[in-house]
Each structure stands twice: as structure tokens, then as C-alpha cells.
Amino acid sequence: MAKKSSVQQRILETASGLFYSQGFNSTGINQIIAQADIAIGSLYKHYKSKNDLLYSYLEMQDEAFFSNLDLYVKDSKDPREKLLKMIDYRIALQEDSNFSGCHFIKINAEMGRKDIRVNELAAHHKEKQRAFLYKIIEQIGKEPHQTAALASTIFLLLEGAVVSAAIQGNTKDLQALKEIIPQLI
């Protein structure tokens, strides 16, 4: 039984790397099969379609993003420090990926509104980030209307800085956001 899950994991990891680096539409099933070193039957045993594999990829990315974010900020007791650590986390993600951008922004831009499930997964991921920010800002002690406005503002600034990092190939805007945050809160 363990071998089956390792084949499934190998398929998912291979597809994930390809989807992120070259895009969903530019990744073929045969390429996934060859790079994962599996038979075509193995792929379809675990995933009904290429789109099913895509959904699993996005679900895996969402889970990894938040579990790693939780680990990254866990030692920060002060909410202001936690907020800055969240930005450090996004900086680290961009540097580690050679400024490849956000998995969800990339795939949503590629798929557009053609696949409602992709759009839902991307929107859900982004709303979880906004909620994460809201909880941190709420701990700072702002009024509820201020908390919501600040969470939305910081979320939008953060997302824009991630897009900028992918376009510019550096984290200057993410670093600038770290300098702006204390003024906002």
C-alpha cells in the first residue's frame, strides 16, 4: 500500500514542479509520465484527468503554504512581529523560487474563468491569507472596522509586492512593505 501512495506522490510532485515552472497548458501528460517515471495507467489510476491533478496540486500548495507559514511565525508572540514575519515568509518564498511568483496567481491567470474549480481554489487560498492577516491585526487591538480595512490594505499591498517580485526579479517592494507596515499599524 505504501508503494501506491509513493507513486501518487511522485506524480503529484512531478506535475507540481512542471505546472509551476512552465504552466498547466504547456505541460503534457506524456511529460508528467516520463518525468515521474511511471506508466500512463498509474497516472489515471490516481488522477481521473489532468485537471484532477491540477486541483490536487493547488490543494497541496494551499496546505503547504499555510503549514509552512504557521511554522515560520510560530515563535513570534507579538502580533506586529508576526506580521513582519509573514512578509519575511513571502520574501523567502520568492527568493527560493527564483522570483517565480505565486502558484495561485499564476494558474488563475493562465486558466482564467475557464475552470471554475481553479478559480474557487485560488480565491479560497487568498481569502485564507486575508483571514490570517485579520487575526494578526485583531490581536494588535484595533477596532473591528479598522481591523478589516487594515487587513485588506496589507493583503493588497502584499499581493502586489509578490507580483512585483515576479516581474522585477527582486524583493524590493516586499522589503518596502516591511518598512511601511509599522506606519500603518
C-alpha positions in Angstrom: 0.0 0.0 0.0 2.8 2.4 0.7 4.2 2.0 -2.8 0.9 3.2 -4.3 0.9 6.4 -2.3 4.5 7.0 -3.2 3.6 6.6 -6.9 0.7 9.0 -6.4 3.0 11.4 -4.5 5.7 11.2 -7.2 3.1 12.0 -9.9 1.8 15.0 -7.9 5.3 16.3 -7.1 6.3 16.0 -10.8 3.2 17.7 -12.0 3.5 20.4 -9.4 7.0 21.3 -10.5 6.0 21.4 -14.1 2.8 23.3 -13.6 4.7 25.9 -11.6 7.7 26.3 -13.8 6.1 26.0 -17.3 2.4 26.4 -16.7 -0.5 24.0 -16.9 -1.3 24.4 -20.6 2.4 23.8 -21.6 2.6 20.7 -19.5 1.6 17.5 -21.3 0.5 14.2 -19.7 3.3 12.4 -21.5 5.9 14.8 -20.0 4.5 14.1 -16.5 4.6 10.4 -17.1 8.1 10.5 -18.4 9.5 12.6 -15.6 7.7 10.8 -12.9 8.9 7.5 -14.5 5.5 5.8 -14.4 3.1 4.1 -16.7 0.1 6.0 -18.1 -2.2 3.6 -16.3 -0.6 4.6 -13.0 -1.4 8.3 -13.6 -5.0 7.6 -14.4 -5.3 5.2 -11.5 -4.6 8.0 -9.1 -6.0 11.0 -11.1 -9.0 10.9 -13.4 -7.7 13.7 -15.6 -5.0 16.3 -15.9 -7.5 18.8 -14.3 -7.9 16.5 -11.4 -4.2 16.5 -11.0 -4.2 20.3 -11.2 -6.8 20.5 -8.4 -4.7 18.2 -6.2 -1.6 20.4 -7.0 -3.5 23.5 -5.8 -4.8 21.8 -2.7 -1.3 20.6 -1.9 0.1 24.1 -2.4 -2.5 25.6 -0.1 -1.8 23.2 2.6 2.0 23.6 2.3 1.7 27.4 2.2 -0.2 27.6 5.5 1.5 24.9 7.4 4.9 26.4 6.5 3.6 29.9 7.3 2.5 28.7 10.7 5.9 27.3 11.4 7.6 30.5 10.2 5.7 32.7 12.6 5.1 30.3 15.5 7.8 31.8 17.7 6.5 35.4 17.3 4.4 36.3 20.2 3.9 40.0 19.3 1.4 40.4 16.5 3.4 43.2 14.9 6.4 40.9 14.8 4.2 38.1 13.4 3.0 40.4 10.6 6.6 41.3 9.6 7.5 37.6 9.8 4.6 36.9 7.3 6.2 39.3 4.9 9.6 37.6 5.5 8.0 34.3 4.7 6.8 35.7 1.3 10.2 37.1 0.7 11.7 33.7 1.4 9.2 32.0 -1.0 10.1 34.4 -3.8 13.9 34.0 -3.3 13.6 30.2 -3.0 11.6 30.0 -6.3 13.9 32.5 -8.1 11.1 35.0 -8.2 8.6 32.7 -9.9 5.5 34.3 -8.3 2.5 32.9 -6.5 1.3 29.4 -7.5 -2.3 30.6 -7.3 -1.9 33.9 -9.2 -0.1 32.1 -12.0 -2.5 29.3 -12.5 -5.6 31.6 -12.2 -4.1 33.9 -14.7 -3.5 31.0 -17.1 -6.8 29.3 -16.7 -8.9 32.5 -16.4 -12.5 31.8 -15.9 -12.4 28.7 -18.0 -12.2 26.4 -14.9 -14.5 27.4 -12.0 -12.8 25.0 -9.6 -9.4 26.6 -10.2 -10.9 30.0 -9.6 -12.6 28.7 -6.4 -9.3 27.2 -5.1 -7.4 30.3 -5.8 -10.0 32.6 -4.3 -10.2 30.4 -1.2 -6.4 30.5 -0.8 -6.4 34.3 -1.0 -9.3 34.6 1.5 -7.4 32.4 3.9 -4.5 34.8 3.7 -6.7 37.8 4.3 -8.2 36.0 7.3 -4.7 35.2 8.6 -3.9 38.9 8.4 -7.2 39.8 10.1 -6.4 37.6 13.1 -3.0 39.2 13.5 -4.3 42.7 13.2 -7.1 41.9 15.6 -4.5 40.9 18.2 -3.0 44.4 17.9 -6.2 45.7 19.3 -7.7 47.8 16.5 -11.5 48.4 16.2 -13.3 45.8 14.0 -13.8 48.2 11.1 -10.1 49.3 11.3 -9.0 45.7 11.5 -10.9 44.8 8.3 -9.6 47.8 6.5 -6.0 47.3 7.6 -6.2 43.5 6.8 -7.5 44.3 3.3 -5.0 47.1 2.7 -2.0 45.0 3.8 -3.3 42.0 1.9 -3.5 44.0 -1.3 -0.1 45.6 -0.7 1.4 42.2 -0.1 -0.1 40.6 -3.1 1.0 43.5 -5.3 4.5 43.2 -3.9 4.6 39.5 -4.7 3.6 40.2 -8.3 6.2 42.9 -8.5 8.8 40.4 -7.2 8.0 38.1 -10.0 8.1 40.8 -12.6 11.2 42.7 -11.3 13.1 39.6 -10.1 13.8 41.1 -6.7 12.1 41.6 -3.3 12.5 45.4 -3.1 8.7 46.0 -2.9 8.3 43.3 -0.3 11.2 44.9 1.7 9.5 48.3 1.3 6.3 46.9 2.6 8.1 45.8 5.8 9.1 49.5 6.3 5.5 50.7 5.6 3.8 48.3 8.0 4.8 50.0 11.3 3.3 53.3 9.9 0.0 51.5 9.0 -0.5 49.8 12.4 
